[in-house]
Amino acid sequence: MIFSLDFLYVLVGLLLGVVALLTLLDRDHPRRFTSALFWGLYAFVYLAGDHIPAGAVMLAMALLAGCGLVRQGRHGTLPEAERRASAARLGNRLFLPALVIPVVTVLGATVLKNVRIGDYLLFDKAHLTLASLGCGALLAVAAACWLTRSSPVQGVREARRLVDAMSWAVTLPHMLAVLGLLFTEAGVGKAVAQVSTSWFDVDSRLAAVALYCIGMAVFTVIMGNGFAAFPVIAGGIGVPVLVNVYGADPAVMAAIGMFSAYCGTLMTPMAANFNIVPAALLELPDKNAVIKAQIPTALPLLAANIVLLYFLMNR
């Protein structure tokens, strides 16, 4: 294959390595050595994750971030007047590079999934969507360079600025997803199953469905990531109760359960990369403003998921 997941991991690792190098060379950075070490370790995970004790590396990264040793650097930007003039010149064409990503992802996962160039598949069929997404991101960078008449080097600088702005929150989805797997291995799912069947009336189909969906949302609020909540709640309630007792379709149970988890994502500061970082980037006076704006959407959506799962799980 040409666009494999391993190839994309190497590209991400190289980009993070450049971010670490630029951070190390930034003499005005308040914590350049420890911040460069953080991004260097993260790059190392992508470049050699199968050959190193990745858990120890992630633990070291968590210690650096937890001790406040990962800070934002200083980035040279164009004067505001020049940026406004450039935005006015480009207009709505600025959105074209962003649109390239979903278009290429959909095409790669559908129309181009069996395309070969010589003896090689264009996309990794085992990870078709992710491979297509990575290809879309690369084409989006090329489109942005063509549109703005900038070089790829400027793209790397902007990547560093964005990564710096998000800081350690960039790693949260990965760490929390791993935490969910650790909870499952530790038997948290079995404990959830025991508590749910002891404290709640799962003899009622509606109660079982509501418990499953609400549990997904609540556990996501606690964990900050739906991927961390899913193996615990699905293993504790979804499979033993909904599938084994009520004969639910596992695909429907999983899809609507994950959607319920996303409702929790909308309501928690633990999902810092979704809810806290945007407030910081927009310089909002209330750091929880994004969460407050999303709660009126999250709660009705969670209720809708309960209704959908109740009626669709046996179809």
C-alpha beads as a LAMMPS data file, in Angstrom:
LAMMPS data file: protein, C-alpha beads

315 atoms
314 bonds

1 atom types
1 bond types

-500.0 500.0 xlo xhi
-500.0 500.0 ylo yhi
-500.0 500.0 zlo zhi

Masses

1 110.0

Atoms # bond

1 1 1 0.000 0.000 0.000
2 1 1 1.077 3.600 -0.546
3 1 1 -0.808 5.509 2.166
4 1 1 -0.520 3.176 5.133
5 1 1 -1.123 4.023 8.760
6 1 1 2.548 3.406 9.583
7 1 1 3.577 5.895 6.901
8 1 1 1.276 8.525 8.402
9 1 1 2.592 7.798 11.898
10 1 1 6.108 8.501 10.638
11 1 1 4.966 11.803 9.109
12 1 1 3.279 12.866 12.359
13 1 1 6.359 11.832 14.312
14 1 1 8.630 13.841 12.035
15 1 1 6.362 16.884 12.335
16 1 1 6.396 16.637 16.135
17 1 1 10.166 16.217 16.007
18 1 1 10.470 19.478 14.059
19 1 1 8.158 21.146 16.591
20 1 1 10.503 19.942 19.365
21 1 1 13.538 21.261 17.483
22 1 1 11.957 24.669 16.834
23 1 1 10.968 24.875 20.481
24 1 1 14.524 24.066 21.560
25 1 1 15.890 26.802 19.273
26 1 1 13.419 29.397 20.579
27 1 1 15.586 31.374 23.028
28 1 1 12.619 33.469 24.156
29 1 1 10.640 30.380 25.203
30 1 1 9.966 30.401 28.981
31 1 1 10.411 26.598 29.241
32 1 1 12.169 25.666 26.030
33 1 1 14.151 22.653 27.277
34 1 1 11.318 20.869 29.073
35 1 1 8.769 21.787 26.388
36 1 1 11.121 20.518 23.669
37 1 1 11.591 17.315 25.683
38 1 1 7.805 16.863 25.892
39 1 1 7.287 17.195 22.131
40 1 1 10.384 15.126 21.438
41 1 1 9.050 12.283 23.578
42 1 1 5.692 12.511 21.818
43 1 1 7.459 12.311 18.453
44 1 1 9.386 9.284 19.725
45 1 1 6.110 7.488 20.492
46 1 1 4.982 7.882 16.873
47 1 1 8.335 7.022 15.363
48 1 1 9.281 4.034 17.504
49 1 1 6.215 3.201 19.582
50 1 1 6.381 -0.526 18.797
51 1 1 9.973 -0.808 19.969
52 1 1 10.034 1.263 23.172
53 1 1 8.255 1.177 26.554
54 1 1 5.619 3.652 25.370
55 1 1 3.874 3.580 28.758
56 1 1 6.985 4.907 30.493
57 1 1 7.361 7.617 27.850
58 1 1 3.741 8.708 28.276
59 1 1 4.214 8.740 32.056
60 1 1 7.226 11.034 31.653
61 1 1 5.157 13.310 29.417
62 1 1 2.376 13.396 32.010
63 1 1 4.892 14.401 34.707
64 1 1 6.273 17.212 32.529
65 1 1 2.791 18.550 31.795
66 1 1 1.541 18.084 35.365
67 1 1 4.477 20.034 36.779
68 1 1 3.726 22.991 34.500
69 1 1 6.882 22.512 32.457
70 1 1 5.158 22.626 29.058
71 1 1 4.551 26.220 28.024
72 1 1 3.688 28.167 24.918
73 1 1 6.503 29.806 22.998
74 1 1 6.619 33.132 21.225
75 1 1 5.691 33.129 17.570
76 1 1 6.325 35.811 15.006
77 1 1 3.103 36.768 13.234
78 1 1 2.265 39.285 10.563
79 1 1 0.895 42.653 11.687
80 1 1 -2.890 42.657 12.062
81 1 1 -3.335 45.036 9.116
82 1 1 -1.492 42.632 6.795
83 1 1 -3.468 39.646 8.057
84 1 1 -6.760 41.452 7.489
85 1 1 -5.688 42.499 4.013
86 1 1 -4.726 38.919 3.159
87 1 1 -8.027 37.591 4.503
88 1 1 -9.965 40.166 2.486
89 1 1 -8.044 39.240 -0.669
90 1 1 -8.656 35.514 -0.292
91 1 1 -12.226 35.763 1.001
92 1 1 -14.143 32.507 1.271
93 1 1 -11.407 30.684 -0.625
94 1 1 -9.689 30.363 2.745
95 1 1 -12.094 27.512 3.516
96 1 1 -11.045 25.443 0.501
97 1 1 -8.044 23.697 2.152
98 1 1 -10.231 22.727 5.107
99 1 1 -12.847 21.270 2.752
100 1 1 -10.212 19.183 0.985
101 1 1 -9.843 16.985 4.090
102 1 1 -13.431 15.628 4.328
103 1 1 -13.800 15.364 0.544
104 1 1 -10.623 13.287 0.147
105 1 1 -11.491 11.196 3.206
106 1 1 -14.925 10.285 1.826
107 1 1 -13.578 9.598 -1.667
108 1 1 -10.724 7.499 -0.322
109 1 1 -13.007 5.426 1.905
110 1 1 -15.560 4.800 -0.856
111 1 1 -14.624 5.413 -4.495
112 1 1 -10.855 4.879 -4.232
113 1 1 -10.727 2.050 -1.714
114 1 1 -9.743 -0.601 -4.267
115 1 1 -7.529 1.564 -6.492
116 1 1 -4.066 0.186 -7.212
117 1 1 -0.967 1.857 -8.613
118 1 1 1.057 -0.978 -10.059
119 1 1 1.220 -3.711 -7.433
120 1 1 0.355 -1.374 -4.559
121 1 1 -2.994 -0.428 -3.090
122 1 1 -3.463 3.323 -2.828
123 1 1 -4.859 3.149 0.730
124 1 1 -4.381 0.780 3.643
125 1 1 -7.617 -1.265 3.587
126 1 1 -7.193 -2.262 7.233
127 1 1 -7.306 1.409 8.265
128 1 1 -9.058 2.879 5.237
129 1 1 -10.661 5.938 6.828
130 1 1 -7.560 6.997 8.756
131 1 1 -5.314 6.507 5.728
132 1 1 -7.712 8.583 3.606
133 1 1 -7.832 11.243 6.328
134 1 1 -4.042 11.470 6.390
135 1 1 -3.892 11.786 2.609
136 1 1 -6.559 14.509 2.793
137 1 1 -4.510 16.407 5.365
138 1 1 -1.423 16.302 3.141
139 1 1 -3.405 17.543 0.137
140 1 1 -4.955 20.268 2.305
141 1 1 -1.476 21.531 3.226
142 1 1 -0.546 21.593 -0.454
143 1 1 -3.769 23.460 -1.275
144 1 1 -3.121 25.990 1.493
145 1 1 0.425 26.620 0.233
146 1 1 -0.852 27.107 -3.323
147 1 1 -3.682 29.382 -2.226
148 1 1 -1.632 31.619 0.074
149 1 1 1.588 31.431 -1.988
150 1 1 3.444 30.212 1.093
151 1 1 6.021 27.474 1.459
152 1 1 5.576 24.179 3.345
153 1 1 8.035 25.591 5.895
154 1 1 5.425 28.172 6.830
155 1 1 2.971 25.313 7.262
156 1 1 5.334 23.708 9.755
157 1 1 5.640 27.007 11.639
158 1 1 1.855 27.270 11.818
159 1 1 1.663 23.664 12.987
160 1 1 4.032 24.518 15.817
161 1 1 1.965 27.590 16.726
162 1 1 -1.235 25.528 16.847
163 1 1 0.354 22.683 18.799
164 1 1 1.821 25.217 21.218
165 1 1 -1.595 26.821 21.699
166 1 1 -3.234 23.474 22.476
167 1 1 -0.202 22.403 24.551
168 1 1 -0.421 19.083 26.422
169 1 1 -4.165 18.831 25.676
170 1 1 -3.165 17.474 22.248
171 1 1 -2.270 14.177 23.906
172 1 1 -5.457 13.826 25.969
173 1 1 -7.471 11.698 23.492
174 1 1 -4.650 9.172 23.228
175 1 1 -3.948 8.994 26.956
176 1 1 -7.610 8.747 27.949
177 1 1 -8.285 6.059 25.351
178 1 1 -5.413 4.020 26.812
179 1 1 -6.811 4.670 30.295
180 1 1 -10.130 3.177 29.191
181 1 1 -8.344 -0.001 28.093
182 1 1 -6.491 -0.133 31.411
183 1 1 -9.783 0.193 33.289
184 1 1 -11.185 -2.689 31.270
185 1 1 -8.137 -4.857 31.993
186 1 1 -8.431 -3.969 35.697
187 1 1 -12.028 -5.235 35.788
188 1 1 -13.775 -1.891 36.133
189 1 1 -16.337 -3.029 33.544
190 1 1 -17.265 -6.028 35.703
191 1 1 -17.588 -3.767 38.739
192 1 1 -19.867 -1.442 36.769
193 1 1 -21.989 -4.437 35.728
194 1 1 -22.314 -5.609 39.326
195 1 1 -23.229 -2.152 40.636
196 1 1 -25.698 -1.458 37.815
197 1 1 -27.537 -4.747 38.203
198 1 1 -27.616 -4.420 42.013
199 1 1 -28.703 -0.794 42.311
200 1 1 -30.877 -0.343 39.229
201 1 1 -33.883 -2.166 37.829
202 1 1 -32.437 -3.584 34.622
203 1 1 -35.448 -5.911 34.340
204 1 1 -37.055 -2.978 32.574
205 1 1 -35.837 -2.649 28.983
206 1 1 -36.269 1.136 29.021
207 1 1 -34.381 1.426 32.303
208 1 1 -31.536 -0.703 30.937
209 1 1 -31.288 1.407 27.784
210 1 1 -31.388 4.651 29.789
211 1 1 -28.769 3.338 32.209
212 1 1 -26.475 2.412 29.335
213 1 1 -26.760 5.748 27.498
214 1 1 -26.591 7.904 30.616
215 1 1 -23.703 5.799 31.924
216 1 1 -21.813 6.449 28.692
217 1 1 -22.347 10.202 29.037
218 1 1 -21.536 10.349 32.767
219 1 1 -18.404 8.230 32.473
220 1 1 -17.254 10.409 29.580
221 1 1 -17.785 13.503 31.740
222 1 1 -15.505 11.891 34.331
223 1 1 -12.909 10.533 31.904
224 1 1 -13.046 13.330 29.338
225 1 1 -13.106 10.976 26.361
226 1 1 -15.766 8.733 24.832
227 1 1 -13.145 6.175 23.780
228 1 1 -12.184 5.765 27.427
229 1 1 -15.798 5.364 28.540
230 1 1 -16.850 2.963 25.790
231 1 1 -14.977 -0.245 26.742
232 1 1 -15.983 0.150 30.395
233 1 1 -19.707 0.836 29.935
234 1 1 -20.110 -1.420 26.900
235 1 1 -18.372 -4.230 28.779
236 1 1 -20.338 -3.569 31.974
237 1 1 -23.839 -2.851 30.651
238 1 1 -23.971 -2.933 26.854
239 1 1 -22.895 -6.520 26.203
240 1 1 -24.080 -8.367 29.353
241 1 1 -27.433 -6.576 29.634
242 1 1 -28.511 -5.119 26.300
243 1 1 -26.998 -7.780 24.013
244 1 1 -27.172 -10.930 26.141
245 1 1 -30.460 -10.226 27.917
246 1 1 -32.466 -8.137 25.456
247 1 1 -30.882 -9.362 22.215
248 1 1 -29.725 -5.942 21.031
249 1 1 -27.838 -5.656 17.751
250 1 1 -24.199 -5.089 18.852
251 1 1 -23.591 -2.638 15.989
252 1 1 -26.588 -0.481 16.960
253 1 1 -25.709 -0.740 20.648
254 1 1 -22.123 0.362 19.972
255 1 1 -22.964 3.193 17.557
256 1 1 -25.649 4.841 19.679
257 1 1 -23.626 4.201 22.835
258 1 1 -20.654 6.073 21.406
259 1 1 -22.959 8.875 20.296
260 1 1 -24.238 9.074 23.894
261 1 1 -20.639 9.277 25.079
262 1 1 -20.117 12.250 22.779
263 1 1 -22.969 13.992 24.612
264 1 1 -20.814 13.737 27.726
265 1 1 -17.860 15.171 25.798
266 1 1 -19.886 18.327 25.200
267 1 1 -20.371 18.843 28.945
268 1 1 -16.969 18.274 30.544
269 1 1 -13.853 20.384 31.089
270 1 1 -11.923 17.091 31.106
271 1 1 -12.264 17.162 27.310
272 1 1 -9.852 20.078 27.377
273 1 1 -8.896 19.895 23.715
274 1 1 -12.567 20.312 22.739
275 1 1 -13.922 22.629 25.421
276 1 1 -11.142 24.506 27.199
277 1 1 -8.584 25.065 24.430
278 1 1 -11.135 26.752 22.086
279 1 1 -12.096 29.156 24.870
280 1 1 -8.403 29.984 25.350
281 1 1 -7.791 30.400 21.614
282 1 1 -10.802 32.715 21.310
283 1 1 -9.718 34.567 24.483
284 1 1 -13.169 34.176 26.040
285 1 1 -13.480 35.671 29.544
286 1 1 -15.294 32.543 30.792
287 1 1 -13.188 29.409 30.267
288 1 1 -16.341 27.276 30.551
289 1 1 -18.266 29.315 27.971
290 1 1 -18.036 26.562 25.334
291 1 1 -19.453 23.967 27.736
292 1 1 -22.320 26.250 28.800
293 1 1 -23.220 26.832 25.156
294 1 1 -23.218 23.084 24.416
295 1 1 -25.260 21.764 27.354
296 1 1 -28.651 22.754 25.808
297 1 1 -27.700 20.595 22.822
298 1 1 -26.129 17.712 24.745
299 1 1 -29.045 16.907 27.066
300 1 1 -31.836 16.712 24.414
301 1 1 -29.468 14.745 22.183
302 1 1 -28.836 12.266 24.984
303 1 1 -32.582 11.843 25.468
304 1 1 -32.980 11.274 21.717
305 1 1 -30.289 8.583 21.838
306 1 1 -32.191 6.744 24.580
307 1 1 -35.353 6.765 22.459
308 1 1 -33.470 5.667 19.323
309 1 1 -31.685 2.799 21.042
310 1 1 -34.918 1.621 22.673
311 1 1 -36.703 1.291 19.338
312 1 1 -33.797 0.316 17.054
313 1 1 -31.682 -2.090 19.064
314 1 1 -33.579 -5.213 17.931
315 1 1 -33.836 -4.279 14.250

Bonds

1 1 1 2
2 1 2 3
3 1 3 4
4 1 4 5
5 1 5 6
6 1 6 7
7 1 7 8
8 1 8 9
9 1 9 10
10 1 10 11
11 1 11 12
12 1 12 13
13 1 13 14
14 1 14 15
15 1 15 16
16 1 16 17
17 1 17 18
18 1 18 19
19 1 19 20
20 1 20 21
21 1 21 22
22 1 22 23
23 1 23 24
24 1 24 25
25 1 25 26
26 1 26 27
27 1 27 28
28 1 28 29
29 1 29 30
30 1 30 31
31 1 31 32
32 1 32 33
33 1 33 34
34 1 34 35
35 1 35 36
36 1 36 37
37 1 37 38
38 1 38 39
39 1 39 40
40 1 40 41
41 1 41 42
42 1 42 43
43 1 43 44
44 1 44 45
45 1 45 46
46 1 46 47
47 1 47 48
48 1 48 49
49 1 49 50
50 1 50 51
51 1 51 52
52 1 52 53
53 1 53 54
54 1 54 55
55 1 55 56
56 1 56 57
57 1 57 58
58 1 58 59
59 1 59 60
60 1 60 61
61 1 61 62
62 1 62 63
63 1 63 64
64 1 64 65
65 1 65 66
66 1 66 67
67 1 67 68
68 1 68 69
69 1 69 70
70 1 70 71
71 1 71 72
72 1 72 73
73 1 73 74
74 1 74 75
75 1 75 76
76 1 76 77
77 1 77 78
78 1 78 79
79 1 79 80
80 1 80 81
81 1 81 82
82 1 82 83
83 1 83 84
84 1 84 85
85 1 85 86
86 1 86 87
87 1 87 88
88 1 88 89
89 1 89 90
90 1 90 91
91 1 91 92
92 1 92 93
93 1 93 94
94 1 94 95
95 1 95 96
96 1 96 97
97 1 97 98
98 1 98 99
99 1 99 100
100 1 100 101
101 1 101 102
102 1 102 103
103 1 103 104
104 1 104 105
105 1 105 106
106 1 106 107
107 1 107 108
108 1 108 109
109 1 109 110
110 1 110 111
111 1 111 112
112 1 112 113
113 1 113 114
114 1 114 115
115 1 115 116
116 1 116 117
117 1 117 118
118 1 118 119
119 1 119 120
120 1 120 121
121 1 121 122
122 1 122 123
123 1 123 124
124 1 124 125
125 1 125 126
126 1 126 127
127 1 127 128
128 1 128 129
129 1 129 130
130 1 130 131
131 1 131 132
132 1 132 133
133 1 133 134
134 1 134 135
135 1 135 136
136 1 136 137
137 1 137 138
138 1 138 139
139 1 139 140
140 1 140 141
141 1 141 142
142 1 142 143
143 1 143 144
144 1 144 145
145 1 145 146
146 1 146 147
147 1 147 148
148 1 148 149
149 1 149 150
150 1 150 151
151 1 151 152
152 1 152 153
153 1 153 154
154 1 154 155
155 1 155 156
156 1 156 157
157 1 157 158
158 1 158 159
159 1 159 160
160 1 160 161
161 1 161 162
162 1 162 163
163 1 163 164
164 1 164 165
165 1 165 166
166 1 166 167
167 1 167 168
168 1 168 169
169 1 169 170
170 1 170 171
171 1 171 172
172 1 172 173
173 1 173 174
174 1 174 175
175 1 175 176
176 1 176 177
177 1 177 178
178 1 178 179
179 1 179 180
180 1 180 181
181 1 181 182
182 1 182 183
183 1 183 184
184 1 184 185
185 1 185 186
186 1 186 187
187 1 187 188
188 1 188 189
189 1 189 190
190 1 190 191
191 1 191 192
192 1 192 193
193 1 193 194
194 1 194 195
195 1 195 196
196 1 196 197
197 1 197 198
198 1 198 199
199 1 199 200
200 1 200 201
201 1 201 202
202 1 202 203
203 1 203 204
204 1 204 205
205 1 205 206
206 1 206 207
207 1 207 208
208 1 208 209
209 1 209 210
210 1 210 211
211 1 211 212
212 1 212 213
213 1 213 214
214 1 214 215
215 1 215 216
216 1 216 217
217 1 217 218
218 1 218 219
219 1 219 220
220 1 220 221
221 1 221 222
222 1 222 223
223 1 223 224
224 1 224 225
225 1 225 226
226 1 226 227
227 1 227 228
228 1 228 229
229 1 229 230
230 1 230 231
231 1 231 232
232 1 232 233
233 1 233 234
234 1 234 235
235 1 235 236
236 1 236 237
237 1 237 238
238 1 238 239
239 1 239 240
240 1 240 241
241 1 241 242
242 1 242 243
243 1 243 244
244 1 244 245
245 1 245 246
246 1 246 247
247 1 247 248
248 1 248 249
249 1 249 250
250 1 250 251
251 1 251 252
252 1 252 253
253 1 253 254
254 1 254 255
255 1 255 256
256 1 256 257
257 1 257 258
258 1 258 259
259 1 259 260
260 1 260 261
261 1 261 262
262 1 262 263
263 1 263 264
264 1 264 265
265 1 265 266
266 1 266 267
267 1 267 268
268 1 268 269
269 1 269 270
270 1 270 271
271 1 271 272
272 1 272 273
273 1 273 274
274 1 274 275
275 1 275 276
276 1 276 277
277 1 277 278
278 1 278 279
279 1 279 280
280 1 280 281
281 1 281 282
282 1 282 283
283 1 283 284
284 1 284 285
285 1 285 286
286 1 286 287
287 1 287 288
288 1 288 289
289 1 289 290
290 1 290 291
291 1 291 292
292 1 292 293
293 1 293 294
294 1 294 295
295 1 295 296
296 1 296 297
297 1 297 298
298 1 298 299
299 1 299 300
300 1 300 301
301 1 301 302
302 1 302 303
303 1 303 304
304 1 304 305
305 1 305 306
306 1 306 307
307 1 307 308
308 1 308 309
309 1 309 310
310 1 310 311
311 1 311 312
312 1 312 313
313 1 313 314
314 1 314 315
